[in-house]
Amino acid sequence: MADSKTHPKTIQEPIRQLEVYREAEVVVVGGGPAGVSAAVAAARNGADTVLIERYGHLGGMATGGLVILIPHLSDGTDRLVIAGQQKEWLDRLEPLKGVVKPPPDAIGSSDPKLIERWGSYRFFVVDGRIRLSAYVDPEMLKCVLNDMVVESGVTLCLHSWGCRALMDGNRIIGIAFESKEGRKAVLGQVIIDATGDGDIFASAGADLDATLDPKLRSSKLALVFRVGNINYEKFRAFKGKETQTTSIYETGSEESSYAKLIGELNRLGGFTVTMPTPREDVVWFNNWIPDLSCLKVKDLSQMEVETRKKMLLTHRFYRENVPGFEDSYILDTASQVGTRGSRRLIGEHILTEEELRAGTLYEDTIALFPPLTSNASPEKPNRCIPYRSLVPRNVEGLLVAGRCFSADLVANDILNLIPPCVAMGEAAGTSAALCAKEGVAPREVDYSILRKHLMGQGVPLPEHP
Ligand SMILES: Cc1cc2nc3c(=O)[nH]c(=O)nc-3n(C[C@H](O)[C@H](O)[C@H](O)COP(=O)(O)OP(=O)(O)OC[C@H]3O[C@@H](n4cnc5c(N)ncnc54)[C@H](O)[C@@H]3O)c2cc1C
């Protein structure tokens, strides 16, 4: 376990020249949902693009974090509100049997037979109508994302950790990264920080906010794990009908034996939220670890050790008490710590909860997202994300995509899901390519041209206000 003492002592690192590994038009740091989408969009729009990812695979939380629920691509009608590259993931996963989702002709339906069929997948039915949501196989998704990146011509640098921004005054001109080859530089006209934690914009001196609200989901870490060889039918029969299929928490039928068991496991400190996967014999356990920071080595180390202890307790309890788990085993734990929130950019626009809930339209809207627990209506309209929430106030040449975008705590918490992050990435990458081609700064990009490009890529967007 890491030492808890602080070490004020410092040591001078020798000044050195960095070898320039590559010069490109667009450099994306972080290969999660936002970063992959940004890199693919930039390359498809003609930019020479480099993608830097610290691990050996792409997908971030959606693969390495075992976060395999991709929810809310439609709004209660048969329309998709998130499509573009997010839909492409699902289309490419289908022939690989890497996804479970309702078929296209079921989307928006309130047919009781279809509701019965799809209602047991949490988030597939909202307010009595079927939504396009999906559970994906993380290993297949890694393969799909590799294909998308390689086919679009992105130069992929895996096992490469982006360390810091390289600056010329207030303009970012590249990044330094560490790998087995040592410390090197990649230079670019536009840099996109898609690290989730804002590693690059923090070192560039961009204004940021790193406060977290302990009441919100985004303040909690996790170590997700999967359990294999379960009998799902037996488990489902014991659990009873979920009373609330839009809740992240396990409900079971009220007063059921399962609900009582969950109460007992909660008291013991175990994890009680199971989610389905594309495989009937595998479930994943989501969890929420409070009061630890994803930016501190000590906290991260403590969380890896303590959460595995809780995982063992949880699995033993399920095996001994819950029908369907008798012969189960722990299949795997997430290779990446589950991080929901950390630093947030203070951008040209800080998206607020009020704007989000009101469905405020912007002339630079680059993505839509539906209300989570009700279908879209004039009272509860689809939510809009403005491009300016990806643009730092005080650093040039930089865009930010994904969960560290500029929003207040609640708005960030609401949009901190895979589909909006993919959509932000697609917008940032498209904009970066336009900037590189036209020689303009990210904050000067013509919104109407950017939106036209996005719509051409299958991104659903509203008309201007
Ligand atoms: C336990 C848990 C459950 C969740 N449940 C859901 C859910 O059910 N549905 C849903 O839609 N969302 C869910 N989320 C949220 C979702 O995972 C995030 O919103 C989404 O993954 C954010 O995407 P991103 O690309 O911004 O960041 P990330 O997914 O965190 O990706 C960041 C990428 O950058 C890389 N990286 C980071 N720093 C560096 C660096 N310095 N150099 C190089 N590479 C770097 C990382 O390795 C990673 O690949 C959950 C999150 C957690 C943790």
The ligand as an SDF file (V2000), in Angstrom:
LIG
                    3D

 53 58  0  0  0  0  0  0  0  0999 V2000
  -18.3120    1.7930  -12.9100 C   0  0  0  0  0  0  0  0  0  0  0  0
  -18.8650    2.7020  -13.9550 C   0  0  0  0  0  0  0  0  0  0  0  0
  -20.1270    2.4620  -14.4490 C   0  0  0  0  0  0  0  0  0  0  0  0
  -20.6170    3.2460  -15.4670 C   0  0  0  0  0  0  0  0  0  0  0  0
  -21.8210    2.9180  -16.0040 N   0  0  0  0  0  0  0  0  0  0  0  0
  -22.1550    3.4490  -17.1980 C   0  0  0  0  0  0  0  0  0  0  0  0
  -23.2100    2.8920  -17.9620 C   0  0  0  0  0  0  0  0  0  0  0  0
  -23.8620    1.9400  -17.5380 O   0  0  0  0  0  0  0  0  0  0  0  0
  -23.4530    3.4370  -19.1970 N   0  0  0  0  0  0  0  0  0  0  0  0
  -22.7380    4.4960  -19.6770 C   0  0  0  0  0  0  0  0  0  0  0  0
  -23.0180    4.9400  -20.8020 O   0  0  0  0  0  0  0  0  0  0  0  0
  -21.7470    5.0450  -18.9670 N   0  0  0  0  0  0  0  0  0  0  0  0
  -21.4230    4.5450  -17.7580 C   0  0  0  0  0  0  0  0  0  0  0  0
  -20.3570    5.0480  -17.0700 N   0  0  0  0  0  0  0  0  0  0  0  0
  -19.6820    6.2640  -17.5700 C   0  0  0  0  0  0  0  0  0  0  0  0
  -18.8160    5.9990  -18.8100 C   0  0  0  0  0  0  0  0  0  0  0  0
  -17.9710    4.9180  -18.5710 O   0  0  0  0  0  0  0  0  0  0  0  0
  -18.0330    7.2560  -19.1550 C   0  0  0  0  0  0  0  0  0  0  0  0
  -18.9200    8.3290  -19.3190 O   0  0  0  0  0  0  0  0  0  0  0  0
  -17.2370    7.1260  -20.4560 C   0  0  0  0  0  0  0  0  0  0  0  0
  -16.4690    5.9670  -20.4990 O   0  0  0  0  0  0  0  0  0  0  0  0
  -16.3280    8.3320  -20.6060 C   0  0  0  0  0  0  0  0  0  0  0  0
  -15.6050    8.2210  -21.8040 O   0  0  0  0  0  0  0  0  0  0  0  0
  -14.2620    9.0330  -21.9970 P   0  0  0  0  0  0  0  0  0  0  0  0
  -13.7070    8.6500  -23.3280 O   0  0  0  0  0  0  0  0  0  0  0  0
  -14.4860   10.4630  -21.6990 O   0  0  0  0  0  0  0  0  0  0  0  0
  -13.2950    8.5170  -20.8120 O   0  0  0  0  0  0  0  0  0  0  0  0
  -12.7290    7.0660  -20.4720 P   0  0  0  0  0  0  0  0  0  0  0  0
  -13.6950    6.0100  -20.8050 O   0  0  0  0  0  0  0  0  0  0  0  0
  -12.2330    7.1600  -19.0740 O   0  0  0  0  0  0  0  0  0  0  0  0
  -11.4820    6.9250  -21.4630 O   0  0  0  0  0  0  0  0  0  0  0  0
  -10.2890    7.6540  -21.2580 C   0  0  0  0  0  0  0  0  0  0  0  0
   -9.1900    6.9670  -22.0530 C   0  0  0  0  0  0  0  0  0  0  0  0
   -8.0020    7.7250  -21.9700 O   0  0  0  0  0  0  0  0  0  0  0  0
   -6.9050    6.8980  -21.5900 C   0  0  0  0  0  0  0  0  0  0  0  0
   -5.9880    7.7630  -20.8510 N   0  0  0  0  0  0  0  0  0  0  0  0
   -6.2180    8.3940  -19.6790 C   0  0  0  0  0  0  0  0  0  0  0  0
   -5.1620    9.1550  -19.3440 N   0  0  0  0  0  0  0  0  0  0  0  0
   -4.2450    8.9900  -20.3220 C   0  0  0  0  0  0  0  0  0  0  0  0
   -2.9540    9.5400  -20.5520 C   0  0  0  0  0  0  0  0  0  0  0  0
   -2.4140   10.4090  -19.6950 N   0  0  0  0  0  0  0  0  0  0  0  0
   -2.2910    9.1610  -21.6680 N   0  0  0  0  0  0  0  0  0  0  0  0
   -2.8330    8.2620  -22.5440 C   0  0  0  0  0  0  0  0  0  0  0  0
   -4.0560    7.7330  -22.3820 N   0  0  0  0  0  0  0  0  0  0  0  0
   -4.7550    8.1000  -21.2890 C   0  0  0  0  0  0  0  0  0  0  0  0
   -7.5460    5.8140  -20.7480 C   0  0  0  0  0  0  0  0  0  0  0  0
   -6.7240    4.6660  -20.6770 O   0  0  0  0  0  0  0  0  0  0  0  0
   -8.8430    5.5850  -21.5120 C   0  0  0  0  0  0  0  0  0  0  0  0
   -8.6720    4.7090  -22.5990 O   0  0  0  0  0  0  0  0  0  0  0  0
  -19.8490    4.3290  -15.9860 C   0  0  0  0  0  0  0  0  0  0  0  0
  -18.5990    4.5960  -15.4600 C   0  0  0  0  0  0  0  0  0  0  0  0
  -18.0960    3.7760  -14.4570 C   0  0  0  0  0  0  0  0  0  0  0  0
  -16.7280    4.0540  -13.9380 C   0  0  0  0  0  0  0  0  0  0  0  0
  1  2  1  0
  2  3  1  0
  2 52  2  0
  3  4  2  0
  4  5  1  0
  4 50  1  0
  5  6  2  0
  6  7  1  0
  6 13  1  0
  7  8  2  0
  7  9  1  0
  9 10  1  0
 10 11  2  0
 10 12  1  0
 12 13  2  0
 13 14  1  0
 14 15  1  0
 14 50  1  0
 15 16  1  0
 16 17  1  0
 16 18  1  0
 18 19  1  0
 18 20  1  0
 20 21  1  0
 20 22  1  0
 22 23  1  0
 23 24  1  0
 24 25  2  0
 24 26  1  0
 24 27  1  0
 27 28  1  0
 28 29  2  0
 28 30  1  0
 28 31  1  0
 31 32  1  0
 32 33  1  0
 33 34  1  0
 33 48  1  0
 34 35  1  0
 35 36  1  0
 35 46  1  0
 36 37  1  0
 36 45  1  0
 37 38  2  0
 38 39  1  0
 39 40  1  0
 39 45  2  0
 40 41  1  0
 40 42  2  0
 42 43  1  0
 43 44  2  0
 44 45  1  0
 46 47  1  0
 46 48  1  0
 48 49  1  0
 50 51  2  0
 51 52  1  0
 52 53  1  0
M  END
$$$$
